[in-house]
Amino acid sequence: MGGNSKSEDRRYRFLVIVQLALLFLGLSLSDLLFMISSSRWTKLLIPFFLVLGLVYVWLIWLLLRAKFRKGFLRGLLGLLLFIVVLLSISAENPFYRISEPGLRQASLFAIHTSILLVEALLIYKILIDVFGNYDLAMSQRLWRTSAVYLLMAIAFGSVYDLMVILNPEVMGKYLHAGFGSYAESMVISLSGMLKLPMRYMEALPLVKKVLLLQSVWNDLFIALLVGNILAKK
């Protein structure tokens, strides 16, 4: 049991590192990915982003597999993540990708819908662990809450990218769906969590309402976390 706990703790630490790398790339490369979206440089940059994303999916699966040791739900989650991997490689492979616009849009929608559902379930399971397991050490609690906090940022990024896939002009300007819009969506998500000025002032009201909801949820999460820590002292 102790060995399994240590293994799970290592996975949380690794997950946080990968999440930070994804968010850093989103912040630093969003504009660049738009500028070189049709350039040969994408063949060097996007595969790195793709591999990092696949590592992220693999870590999520390892954590979910520990939470659901058997049953239909575990199999369904594994199937969803397998579909995410296949569609990601097909839709975003710079060497050979789906060229038919309608099929590519459907693939991107399926990718972000599936990963969003899985992320939401993992967030729920980790929160139950953090707030319901009184045996967790402070270091274990720290890594789990860090993972949840970053999961929320990435999950809301998927929400904004789904909006872009459904309506490329939802942000007030045309955004081409793909890695560029996903990186940009993570920038928008971080802006909402940190209450930074939004760069798309002409975005549709739906986007601004989701940003407000994200900001409220972020504050609520921090308040509950602080209250939980103080209650255990």
N, C-alpha and C positions, 0 to 999 in steps of 0.2 A: 504493500500500500504506500509506504514511504517513497519507494522507487518511482511509482506511478505519479505521486505528487510532485517529486522533483522534476520528472520528465515534463509534466504539464506546466510547471513554473518556467522551465526553459523555453517551452513553446510560446508562452505569453511574452517573455522577454524578446524572443526572436520576432514575434508578431509586431510588437511595438516598434522595433527597429525597422522592419519592412514598411510599416505604416508611415513612419516618419520619412522614409526614403521616397515613398509614393507621393506624399504631400509636398515634400521638398521639390520633387520633379514637377509636380503640378504648378507650384508657385514660380519656379524658375524657367520652366519650358513651355508654359501655355502660349505665350506670344510667339515663341520660336517655332512651335509646332504648327501654328497657323501660317507663318511666313514660308515654311519649307514643306507645306503639305503636299505639294506636287513636285518636290525636288528629289534628286537622287540621294540627298543626305538623309531622307527618311529611312532609307535602307540600313543606315547605321544607327540611327537614334531610336526609332520605334521598336525594333527587336529587343533592345535593352529594357524599354518600358514594358513590353509585352512579357518578357521573362520575369521581371519583378512582379508583375500582376499575377502571373501563374504561381509564383512562390507564395504570394498572399493568399490565393485560393487554396493552395495545398495546406497552408497553416490553419486556415479556417476549418478545413475538413478534418484535420487531426484533432482540433479542439472539439468540434461537434461530435466526432466519433467517440470521444471520451465521455461526452454528455449523454449520448444515445447509444448504448452498448448493443442494442438489438431492436428489432421491430420495423414496421413499415415506414415510419417517419425517417429513420436513419437511411434506409434504402432510397427513399424519395430525395432526401438531401444530397446523397451521393450522386444520384442521377442528375439533379439540377446542376451541381458543380461540374459534372462531366460534360454536360451540354454547354455550360459557360466556357469551358476550356476549348472544346471543339469549335464553337462559334467564334470565339475570340481569335483563334488561329486562322480561321477561314476569313473572317471579316476584316481583320487588322494586320494580316501578314503582308508586308510591303512588297514581297517578291511575287506573291500571287494572292489576290484578294477578290472577294465577290464584287463584280463590276455592275451588276444589274441594280439600279438604285432602290427599287422596291424591296428586293430580296435583302439587300444590305441593311436597309432601314429596319426591316423585320428582325434581322439577326441582331442588330445592336439593341433593339427594344427587348428582345428575349434575354440577351446577356445581362442588361442592367436590371430588368425585372427580377430575374432569377437570383442574381447576386444580392440585390436589395432585400429580398425575402429571407435569404440565408443569413445576411448580416443582422437583420432585425431579430431573428430567432436567437442568434449567438449573443447579441446584446442582452436580450431577455434572460438567457440562461446565466450569463456572467453576473448580471445584477442580482439575480436570486442567490447566486453563490456569495457575492460580496455582502449583501444585506441580511442573508439568512444563515450564513455559516459563521458561527462565533469562534470557531477553532482556527480560522485563518490568521497567520502572522501578519504583522503590519507590512512587511515587504511583499508578501503575497497579495495583500489587499491593494497595495500601491500599483503593482504591475497589472492587475486585473482592471482596476479603475482607469489606468492610463490606456489600456487596450480598448475599453469601452468608449472613452472620450474620443479617441482617434477613429474608432469604428463609426461613431455618430457623424463625424466630419466627412468620412468617406461615403457613408450611406446617404447622407443628404446630397453629396456630390452626385450620386447616381440619380437621385430625384430630379435635380436640376438638368442633368444630361438627358433624362427621359423627356423632360419638357422640350428640350432642344430637338430631340429626335422627332417628336410629334409636331412641333412647330418651330422650324429653324429661326424664326424671327421673334421668338418669345422674349428675348432679351432686349428687344428694341433695335437690333441689327441682325443681319443674316449670319448665322454660325453654321458651318459645315459639320455635320455629326461625324464623330470619330475620336481619335486620341486627342486631337486639339481641343474639341469641345469638352471632353471629359476632364482634361487638365484644367480648363477654364472653369468648369463646374466645381471643381474642388477649391479653386480660388474663391469663387462665390460663396461656397459653403463655409470656408474659414472666415470670410468677411462677416457672415451672419453670426457665427459663434463668438467672434471677438468684437462684434458691434463696430466694425470698420465701415467707412463710407463705401457704398456699392458703386462699382465702376460702370454699371449699366442703369443709368437714371431713367431711361425710357422703357425699361422692362415692363411687361404686362403686370397688372395688379396681382395676379395669381402668384407670380414669382415673389413679389414683395410680401405677400401674406405668408408664404411658406418660410421666407427669411425671418419674419417676425415670430412665427411658430418655433423655428429652430432656436432663435435667441432665447425665447421663454423656456424651452425645454433644457437648454444649456444651463441657464441660471437655476432652474429647479433641480437639475442633476447635481450641481455643485452644492446647493443648499442641503439636499438630502445626504450627500456624501459627508459634508462637514458635521451634520447632526448625528450621523451614524458613527463617525469616529469619536465624537465627544461622548456619545452615550456608552461607548465601550471602555472609557477611561475610568 
